[in-house]
């Protein structure tokens, strides 16, 4: 696994911390990994089957 440093708005981190405190995730890292997995899965589902390109923008 690689380490990644990123900046996240304080309010979002507080919300992630709340999910950790309530036991939804064991720690912040796992919560963020789950969010990235969900994003990648969602983008995979919106990949244009004809061009093979991802549709990143949502309208």
Secondary structure, 3 states (H helix, E strand, C coil): CCCCCCCCCHHHHHHHHHHHHCCCCCCHHHHHHHHHHHHHHHHHHCCCCCCCCCCCCCC
